[in-house]
Amino acid sequence: MRLAGSALRGWRRGWRLAIATVALGLGAASAQAAVFKATLIARDDDPRLERSRTERPALGHPGGSLSPAVELALKESRLELDAAGASLLLTTVGVSSPAAAREAAAKASFAGAVALLADLPADWLLAAAEGSKLPLLNLGAADDRLRERDCRPTLLHLIPSERMRADALAQTLATRRWSQVLLLTGPAEDERSATAQAAIKRYGLKLVASKPFKLSADPRERDLANPLLLTGVAASAPYDVVWVVDSDGEFARGLPYRTALPRPVVGDAGLVALAWAASFDRFGAPQVSRRFARATGRPMTGQDWAAWLAGKALAGAAVAAPKGTATAFQKALIDGEIDGAKGVALRFRPWDGQLRQTLLLGDGQSVVATAPVDGILHPSNTLDTLGADAPEKLCKTR
């Protein structure tokens, strides 16, 4: 039935009035929104982001600044934040020394920030933790000591630790019965090499030999960079896989297909344990990677994922405590669950501040496997088979 002209005009006026009322209500809610401030502290002139490195990035290395990933997460969460009457304001600060990192953290705290994010080396990160009592989200430092002897009660780690990565690789090798391991270790890699050896032992693998390598312009050290010589072990000690420990990545990238025996390479080349891979195609991951690539023009790395997840964690805390205090926000941040597009809810471990998470085993082209692997058991949470479990706690400040 068609409305008469006057009735139709009345209905239209009423509809416009309703829309205006809703708009005014939303405007008032926006005006009264709880504003939470966060500060991202990053290193100026980061050597990891030199052009020569980002043009040919090694697996597991950062691809660029992390602030776009945090901003993307906040943009994706805007509707949810608006509905909750909350908003987040992110400030990025560059620092050039540990002392500057400490000062930046103190200034952010004084300016009313409720949380800090950091993409800093380990010592700089510890300095920032000393400058403020705010929760400090670690986006890039994988050092195990930050979760152990040098832990801090305010530190929360979104990037996986070196031990988590080593455990993920060892679980994968054990599942495939690649049990005989040849370990190649670069200069100044004693701690990471020890972590790899501990994982090898933990999952029942056998270390058949451990050899150092070195990239050098000195002709007398040429043999230390020769893959054929390094991997040509005696026939009495055959190996199933070569595990290379090379934080720089320059030697490791040239190792696959150059070994004396036709064997896979894992560690820092070949098959690498990653927080994220742009080729991961499950649980909504392709959509996350595409949105990031559109925003930045480059693939999403593990560090980018950690920064994106930090933004999601901040947004989740703001929604959980929209009209609450900074204390309520921080409690929600520490205790809340986060959806990291990996198929499981992610939470921080109370004993070391590390985020429980699935790791991806990839070769730069595809994701070959995930860890924890099927068949690895744990009394309560299989994610705790990656990294230090509660009975192994070495953090004395939590």
Order of alpha helices (4+ residues) and beta strands (2+ residues): alpha-beta-alpha-alpha-alpha-beta-alpha-beta-alpha-beta-beta-alpha-beta-alpha-beta-alpha-beta-alpha-beta-beta-alpha-alpha-alpha-beta-beta-beta-beta
